[in-house]
Amino acid sequence: MDPKTETNIPDDFKAGLVAIVGAPNAGKSTLLNQMLGQKISITSQKPQTTRNRILGVLDQPGAQLIFLDTPGIHRAGKPLNVRIVDVAISTLADADVVLVMMDAAAPNTDAEAYLIEKLKSHPRPAVLALNKIDLIEKPKLLGLIDQWSQAHAFEAIVPISAEKNIQVDRLIQAMVDLLPQSPPLYPPGSLTDLSERFIAGEMIREKVFRLTGEEVPYAVAVTIDDYKEEKEGRLVKIFATIHVERDSQKAIVIGRGGAKLKEIGEAARKEIERMVGCQVYLKLFVRVQKNWSKDPKALQRFGY
């Protein structure tokens, strides 16, 4: 049923798009997963893990928030980074509310200044979440609140810890207060517009990020070659390719005797099984595509 035709929706119901923006590694994806109570956006300690716009739907009493998790905004130079930063900035024009996330424990001054510039050219009601407050002392936090209240006209500044779920409910309420009156934009109970096929590819890429060294992750893309349900939905078979740019990176991903690729595959399979709720057969291949991150045609083929 079209949610806009639902007859039991009160006149004062609120709904709208919330763009989650911030510097790389500010904790945007961790916060989205925490608010939804389910993992749809991949995370790692390495910046620029998120490369695409990830949509998540949160139903609240009297409101529906449609979150757009975005790649980290920074002054990009490389073709891949330029494209993924463009994805993040483009969501500002679509948003009813902007949720700005900053790492209170390790501020990224240059990226944050660049982000404030972009906010001024896309005026929207904005809430600031100062993340990782469990890692800093109160005087530093108070100084950050004062600093950012002077730098931009935020509607609210909420200190949080996304990982430890500290004050996340308060942050959600601050965003609900700013939403326009509207019927729900998605049917109640919706979680995301992403396919399981897409999320499976992201989960594989996350494991490459987490289980390989500094050289490999930024040269990795994942394509799902085949994704099919068998045995009346009790088994999902997935064949996927991990694309890298150099033979040396391929050797790292495969590892001695195939050990690293097996570790990546097992970790990804378990994560995907939790998502789909059934047994998963996962077969991974590794392929070298020279300098794909600088090739416009390859970037388009890989979905960037």
Residue pairs with C-beta under 8 A, 6 or more apart in sequence:
1 187
3 9
3 183
3 184
3 185
3 186
3 187
3 188
4 183
4 184
6 183
6 184
9 183
9 184
10 62
11 181
12 62
12 181
13 62
13 63
13 64
13 181
13 182
13 183
13 184
14 62
14 63
14 64
14 176
14 179
14 180
14 181
14 182
15 63
15 64
15 65
15 66
15 179
15 180
15 182
15 183
15 184
15 185
16 65
16 66
16 95
16 96
16 97
16 179
16 180
16 182
16 185
17 66
17 68
17 94
17 95
17 96
17 97
17 185
18 65
18 66
18 67
18 68
18 95
18 96
18 97
18 98
18 99
18 175
19 68
19 70
19 91
19 92
19 94
19 95
19 97
19 98
19 99
19 124
20 28
20 31
20 32
20 67
20 68
20 69
20 70
20 99
20 101
21 28
21 70
21 73
21 88
21 91
21 92
21 98
21 99
21 100
21 101
21 115
22 28
22 72
22 73
22 100
22 101
22 102
22 103
22 115
23 72
23 73
23 74
23 102
23 103
23 108
23 111
23 112
23 115
24 47
24 48
24 71
24 72
24 74
24 108
24 111
25 45
25 46
25 47
25 72
25 103
25 108
26 72
26 101
26 102
26 103
26 108
26 131
27 101
27 103
27 131
27 132
27 162
27 163
28 41
28 50
28 69
28 70
28 72
28 101
29 41
29 42
29 43
29 49
29 50
29 54
29 69
30 43
30 162
30 163
31 101
31 129
31 131
31 160
31 162
31 168
32 40
32 41
32 54
32 56
32 67
32 69
33 39
33 40
33 41
33 43
34 162
34 163
34 165
34 168
35 56
35 58
35 67
35 168
35 172
36 56
36 57
36 58
36 67
36 191
38 191
39 271
39 274
39 275
40 54
40 56
40 191
40 192
40 194
40 199
41 50
41 54
41 56
41 69
41 202
42 49
42 50
42 202
42 203
42 205
42 206
42 209
43 49
43 206
44 206
44 209
44 210
44 217
45 210
46 209
46 214
46 217
47 72
48 71
48 72
48 81
48 84
48 218
49 206
49 209
49 217
50 69
50 70
50 71
50 72
50 84
51 71
51 80
51 84
51 87
51 304
52 71
52 84
52 87
52 303
52 304
53 68
53 69
53 70
53 87
53 88
53 91
54 68
54 69
54 70
54 192
54 194
55 66
55 67
55 68
55 69
55 192
55 193
55 194
56 66
56 67
56 69
56 191
56 192
57 64
57 65
57 66
57 67
57 186
57 190
57 191
57 192
58 64
58 65
58 66
58 67
58 172
59 184
59 188
59 189
60 172
60 176
62 176
63 176
63 179
64 184
64 185
64 186
64 188
65 172
65 175
65 176
65 179
66 185
66 186
67 99
68 91
68 94
68 95
70 87
70 88
70 91
71 84
71 85
71 87
71 88
72 85
72 88
72 111
73 85
73 88
73 89
73 111
73 114
73 115
73 118
74 81
74 85
74 108
74 110
74 111
74 114
75 110
75 111
75 114
76 82
76 84
76 85
78 293
78 294
79 293
79 294
79 296
79 299
80 218
80 293
80 294
80 299
80 304
83 299
83 304
84 304
89 118
89 122
92 98
92 118
92 119
92 122
92 124
93 122
95 124
96 124
96 125
96 178
96 179
96 180
97 124
97 125
97 126
97 127
97 175
97 178
97 179
98 119
98 122
98 124
98 125
98 126
98 127
99 126
99 127
99 129
99 171
99 175
100 115
100 119
100 126
100 127
100 128
100 129
100 154
101 129
101 131
102 108
102 112
102 128
102 129
102 130
102 131
102 144
102 148
103 131
103 132
104 130
104 131
104 132
104 133
104 135
104 136
104 140
104 141
104 144
104 159
105 132
105 133
105 135
105 136
106 132
107 144
116 151
116 152
119 126
119 152
120 152
125 155
125 178
126 152
126 153
126 154
126 155
127 154
127 155
127 156
127 157
127 158
127 171
127 174
127 175
127 178
128 148
128 152
128 154
128 156
128 157
128 158
129 158
129 159
129 160
129 162
129 171
130 141
130 144
130 145
130 148
130 157
130 158
130 159
130 160
131 160
131 161
131 162
132 161
132 162
132 163
133 141
133 159
133 160
133 161
133 166
133 167
134 161
134 163
134 164
134 166
141 159
145 157
145 159
148 154
148 157
149 157
155 174
155 177
155 178
156 174
156 177
158 167
158 170
158 171
158 174
159 167
160 166
160 167
160 168
160 170
160 171
161 167
162 168
186 193
192 199
196 227
196 275
196 276
197 224
197 227
198 224
199 275
200 224
200 227
200 238
200 240
200 268
200 272
200 275
201 222
201 223
201 224
201 240
202 222
203 268
203 271
203 272
203 275
204 222
204 240
204 242
204 264
204 268
204 282
204 284
205 220
205 221
205 222
205 242
206 268
206 271
207 264
207 267
207 268
207 271
208 216
208 217
208 220
208 222
208 242
208 253
208 264
209 217
209 220
210 267
211 260
211 263
211 264
211 267
212 252
212 253
212 260
213 252
215 248
215 249
215 252
216 244
216 249
216 252
216 253
218 293
219 244
219 245
219 246
219 249
219 292
219 293
220 242
220 243
220 244
220 249
220 253
221 242
221 243
221 292
221 293
221 302
221 304
222 240
222 241
222 242
222 243
223 240
223 241
223 243
223 302
224 238
224 239
224 240
225 239
225 240
225 241
225 285
226 237
226 238
226 239
227 236
227 237
227 238
227 239
228 236
228 237
229 235
229 236
229 237
230 236
230 237
233 278
234 278
234 279
235 278
235 279
235 280
235 281
236 272
236 276
236 278
236 279
236 280
236 281
237 280
237 281
237 283
238 272
238 280
238 281
238 282
238 283
239 283
239 285
240 282
240 283
240 284
240 285
241 284
241 285
241 286
241 287
242 253
242 264
242 284
242 285
242 286
242 287
243 287
243 288
243 289
243 292
243 302
244 250
244 253
244 286
244 287
244 288
244 289
245 288
245 289
245 290
245 291
245 292
245 293
246 288
246 290
247 288
249 288
250 286
250 287
250 288
252 260
253 260
253 261
253 264
253 286
254 260
254 261
254 286
255 261
255 262
255 263
261 284
261 286
264 284
265 282
265 283
265 284
268 282
268 284
269 280
269 282
272 280
272 282
273 279
273 280
289 295
289 298
292 298
292 299
292 302
293 299
